[in-house]
Amino acid sequence: MTAGAVPPERLHAKVTKTSDPQVERIDALFVQSATAFSSGPGSITLLGLADSTVYFADRPRREIGHIPSHRFVELWEAGAHSFSVDPPNAVLSFLEAPGPVPEDAVVVLRGPVLDGDTLTYSVEVLEGSLPARSGPCSLFIDVFGRALAPVAGSDAQRRKPAAG
């Protein structure tokens, strides 16, 4: 396993001390990168998706790592508080490419479908507009402190998810 990789069993495990049954989850942000982008009515497609989805968390327990992108998609519907129940917001950011670079767009993500290295989401655009096609991009997926995110022991300060 490469440095920073999260073992798949850790994604669902509750890491606690045996003497203390309380568990605190990490609020993690996820980042997916692709070599190209396209959109259609109510959907976006990341083409040439990176093999790993990166995550990072801030206080109280700073952590960074990555999970296979296919595993991220598999876990979309896992648990009572999954992304399928509470769809995340995300910022789609375009990187420099030949020609004009599109402005960032804020979307709500739903129903990912992965086919090889092509990932399609149903989306609702909250801010900005989506180009029909673009070059390299990154998708920054909002905080998720439930089933997909790694968990920390109860010695971490309790954090509640933001209302939204």
C-alpha positions as a Python dict, from the first residue, in 0.01 Angstrom:
ca = {
    (1, 'M'): (0, 0, 0),
    (2, 'T'): (134, 345, -88),
    (3, 'A'): (198, 612, 172),
    (4, 'G'): (-122, 796, 259),
    (5, 'A'): (-351, 522, 130),
    (6, 'V'): (-639, 424, 353),
    (7, 'P'): (-700, 51, 391),
    (8, 'P'): (-1054, -26, 266),
    (9, 'E'): (-1149, -180, 601),
    (10, 'R'): (-1073, 154, 770),
    (11, 'L'): (-1339, 333, 566),
    (12, 'H'): (-1616, 155, 754),
    (13, 'A'): (-1429, 74, 1074),
    (14, 'K'): (-1498, 268, 1389),
    (15, 'V'): (-1161, 341, 1541),
    (16, 'T'): (-1210, 362, 1916),
    (17, 'K'): (-1031, 268, 2232),
    (18, 'T'): (-1181, -47, 2380),
    (19, 'S'): (-1245, 132, 2708),
    (20, 'D'): (-1437, 416, 2541),
    (21, 'P'): (-1731, 329, 2312),
    (22, 'Q'): (-1793, 683, 2180),
    (23, 'V'): (-1679, 754, 1827),
    (24, 'E'): (-1608, 1084, 1656),
    (25, 'R'): (-1605, 1103, 1278),
    (26, 'I'): (-1363, 1309, 1074),
    (27, 'D'): (-1517, 1579, 852),
    (28, 'A'): (-1334, 1510, 525),
    (29, 'L'): (-1327, 1697, 195),
    (30, 'F'): (-1274, 1489, -119),
    (31, 'V'): (-1097, 1586, -441),
    (32, 'Q'): (-1131, 1409, -776),
    (33, 'S'): (-913, 1505, -1072),
    (34, 'A'): (-958, 1433, -1440),
    (35, 'T'): (-777, 1507, -1765),
    (36, 'A'): (-1091, 1635, -1939),
    (37, 'F'): (-1450, 1740, -1873),
    (38, 'S'): (-1783, 1743, -2054),
    (39, 'S'): (-2137, 1834, -1956),
    (40, 'G'): (-2487, 1782, -2079),
    (41, 'P'): (-2831, 1877, -1949),
    (42, 'G'): (-2824, 1793, -1578),
    (43, 'S'): (-2494, 1603, -1587),
    (44, 'I'): (-2117, 1637, -1577),
    (45, 'T'): (-1859, 1383, -1687),
    (46, 'L'): (-1502, 1359, -1566),
    (47, 'L'): (-1293, 1195, -1839),
    (48, 'G'): (-958, 1038, -1756),
    (49, 'L'): (-1047, 1024, -1386),
    (50, 'A'): (-750, 973, -1153),
    (51, 'D'): (-729, 628, -995),
    (52, 'S'): (-750, 779, -645),
    (53, 'T'): (-986, 1021, -476),
    (54, 'V'): (-791, 1233, -229),
    (55, 'Y'): (-940, 1331, 106),
    (56, 'F'): (-825, 1567, 376),
    (57, 'A'): (-956, 1674, 713),
    (58, 'D'): (-875, 1964, 940),
    (59, 'R'): (-906, 2004, 1313),
    (60, 'P'): (-949, 1840, 1553),
    (61, 'R'): (-766, 1555, 1377),
    (62, 'R'): (-571, 1657, 1070),
    (63, 'E'): (-552, 1373, 823),
    (64, 'I'): (-487, 1326, 454),
    (65, 'G'): (-504, 1020, 235),
    (66, 'H'): (-667, 868, -68),
    (67, 'I'): (-902, 589, -160),
    (68, 'P'): (-949, 422, -497),
    (69, 'S'): (-1197, 627, -700),
    (70, 'H'): (-1404, 316, -773),
    (71, 'R'): (-1433, 253, -397),
    (72, 'F'): (-1550, 613, -341),
    (73, 'V'): (-1831, 553, -593),
    (74, 'E'): (-1917, 213, -439),
    (75, 'L'): (-1957, 379, -98),
    (76, 'W'): (-2185, 658, -229),
    (77, 'E'): (-2495, 479, -99),
    (78, 'A'): (-2341, 318, 210),
    (79, 'G'): (-2513, 394, 539),
    (80, 'A'): (-2814, 583, 663),
    (81, 'H'): (-2639, 921, 618),
    (82, 'S'): (-2474, 855, 282),
    (83, 'F'): (-2419, 1095, -6),
    (84, 'S'): (-2723, 940, -175),
    (85, 'V'): (-2938, 1052, 122),
    (86, 'D'): (-2766, 1390, 166),
    (87, 'P'): (-2612, 1488, -172),
    (88, 'P'): (-2295, 1695, -136),
    (89, 'N'): (-2215, 2032, -285),
    (90, 'A'): (-1901, 2049, -492),
    (91, 'V'): (-1689, 2307, -668),
    (92, 'L'): (-1574, 2224, -1018),
    (93, 'S'): (-1248, 2401, -1087),
    (94, 'F'): (-1086, 2409, -1430),
    (95, 'L'): (-712, 2410, -1481),
    (96, 'E'): (-515, 2597, -1741),
    (97, 'A'): (-556, 2458, -2087),
    (98, 'P'): (-527, 2594, -2438),
    (99, 'G'): (-792, 2861, -2479),
    (100, 'P'): (-995, 3039, -2214),
    (101, 'V'): (-1033, 2871, -1875),
    (102, 'P'): (-1398, 2842, -1759),
    (103, 'E'): (-1497, 2996, -1427),
    (104, 'D'): (-1551, 2765, -1129),
    (105, 'A'): (-1901, 2626, -1086),
    (106, 'V'): (-2081, 2511, -772),
    (107, 'V'): (-2302, 2204, -811),
    (108, 'V'): (-2495, 1946, -609),
    (109, 'L'): (-2379, 1594, -699),
    (110, 'R'): (-2608, 1292, -735),
    (111, 'G'): (-2597, 940, -875),
    (112, 'P'): (-2237, 876, -980),
    (113, 'V'): (-2182, 624, -1260),
    (114, 'L'): (-1827, 501, -1316),
    (115, 'D'): (-1728, 332, -1642),
    (116, 'G'): (-1353, 268, -1654),
    (117, 'D'): (-1191, 610, -1605),
    (118, 'T'): (-1508, 803, -1694),
    (119, 'L'): (-1724, 927, -1405),
    (120, 'T'): (-2063, 1088, -1466),
    (121, 'Y'): (-2270, 1267, -1201),
    (122, 'S'): (-2623, 1404, -1221),
    (123, 'V'): (-2596, 1765, -1110),
    (124, 'E'): (-2789, 2071, -1012),
    (125, 'V'): (-2596, 2391, -1083),
    (126, 'L'): (-2607, 2628, -784),
    (127, 'E'): (-2365, 2893, -909),
    (128, 'G'): (-2183, 2959, -1234),
    (129, 'S'): (-2227, 2773, -1559),
    (130, 'L'): (-2084, 2456, -1706),
    (131, 'P'): (-1893, 2451, -2033),
    (132, 'A'): (-1985, 2180, -2283),
    (133, 'R'): (-1620, 2065, -2282),
    (134, 'S'): (-1297, 2158, -2112),
    (135, 'G'): (-952, 2027, -2035),
    (136, 'P'): (-815, 1920, -1696),
    (137, 'C'): (-1034, 1981, -1392),
    (138, 'S'): (-1069, 1907, -1022),
    (139, 'L'): (-1391, 1844, -833),
    (140, 'F'): (-1382, 1952, -467),
    (141, 'I'): (-1656, 1762, -283),
    (142, 'D'): (-1794, 1918, 35),
    (143, 'V'): (-1739, 1796, 389),
    (144, 'F'): (-1873, 1455, 463),
    (145, 'G'): (-1840, 1326, 818),
    (146, 'R'): (-2045, 1011, 788),
    (147, 'A'): (-1999, 660, 647),
    (148, 'L'): (-1746, 744, 373),
    (149, 'A'): (-1509, 939, 592),
    (150, 'P'): (-1252, 776, 816),
    (151, 'V'): (-1333, 800, 1185),
    (152, 'A'): (-1127, 913, 1480),
    (153, 'G'): (-1130, 800, 1839),
    (154, 'S'): (-1339, 972, 2105),
    (155, 'D'): (-1040, 1172, 2225),
    (156, 'A'): (-1114, 1413, 1938),
    (157, 'Q'): (-1332, 1712, 2013),
    (158, 'R'): (-1695, 1647, 1908),
    (159, 'R'): (-1795, 1829, 1588),
    (160, 'K'): (-2142, 1848, 1444),
    (161, 'P'): (-2206, 1867, 1069),
    (162, 'A'): (-2299, 2211, 940),
    (163, 'A'): (-2669, 2267, 887),
    (164, 'G'): (-2756, 2301, 525),
}
